[in-house]
Amino acid sequence: MPTVSLISSVPHSVTKEESDSLSTSTPTSFNDLPPILAHKEDDVSVTFDPPVAGFSEQDGAHGTLHVLSSVLVFMSTTGRGFQIEYPSITLHAISRAGDRPSLYCQLDEETDATAEQLSHTNLNGIAAAEEGEEEEEQEDGEEKEEEQYESIMRELSIFPQNPQALEALFEALSQCASLHPDRDESDEEDALVDPNNFEIFDGNEDEELNIVSASLVPPYQAALDHLESIIYNPFERNEAQDSTNIPEPQAEEQESGHTGE
């Protein structure tokens, strides 16, 4: 299933109050209950990078964003829209970059087809090695693999006409995303955790970031650098202001020497 699914109508949803009322009626299964509308924002524009086939710039120019408990939905005034499942949203943050603040989302575009392409690339590398071209083909395979890993990341930017709505959008998206944890990833992380491998970190924050950055492969390091350049951190500004208000230390008075007659 593609990460961004094109739709022509908004999925049926109910308010929190309506959902509570339906729950008290003892449904056959709670899975049969319609999703809850956590937030609805009119006058919204969206952009994809890279673009999504079948969804034009005109489609993203104006519409309504529906933050449902099941999926994130945008419906354009053109009658075209899309929905995204929350496990595919690997990161979301408020971005202050540029002239228009936005809700920035990073989407995981790795599909079965992409995995098959990566596997095919690896198989070609093995076959080439058997033919005596191991070094050259290995370099080509690594370059192709990096290019494909870079291509599977898609960025979604959501621009509400009212910038004050960003906080409410971010909170609603965070709450709905928390309802859909990545079970496979969580299970893998739990299986690989060894408490004996933990130690106390005595370094400062910069050293910690340097250690993390050094462990990243180039495509993901580039993604991290990109995120740091667009995501606004108000604490950095406050620290900078505080540093400018620190009074300069007074110069110590020089002691004058006295010689006895």
C-alpha angles and dihedrals in degrees: 000000000000118000092235111045116194115226138180099207138033115256115250114266140167136213122258090256092051091048091052090051092050091048092057091056090071101242121208089247132001087222087069092062114106117249120269121247102231096177139355123197124186126200096039130150126197138195133195127208109224096024121248116242111247094020112092132198087253090056090054096044097086136004148102128288118217117194102199125180088242105039143355110251134192120185118190126212085241090069095251124109145154141222130209128198113231099237086063090060101084095174138011129179143152110263123203094182117126128004096306124055113223146175104256120207129184114208128205106229097178106130136172089265091054092048089050090052091050091049090048090052091052092049091051089052091053092048091050091050090056088055093056098260097103100132098046095043092045091057091048091048092051091050092049091047092051091048091051092047089052092049094054093067114088125184125215120193119192117200116191115197087228107057090196088071093067094087093052091046092050093049093048092048091048092051094048093045090054088061090063110051119177099253096187093052092045092051092049092050092049091050093051097046114108113182090206090065094063122098136173113270111222098177129098128259094267092053090050092052091048090053092050093046092050090056094055123098115234099264093052093042088056090050091051092050090050092051093049089054097053106032115088117227111193092191092066090057093048091050090050091051092048091052092054090053095056108112116238114251113258115249113253114250113246114240113234116226121232121203120203121234 
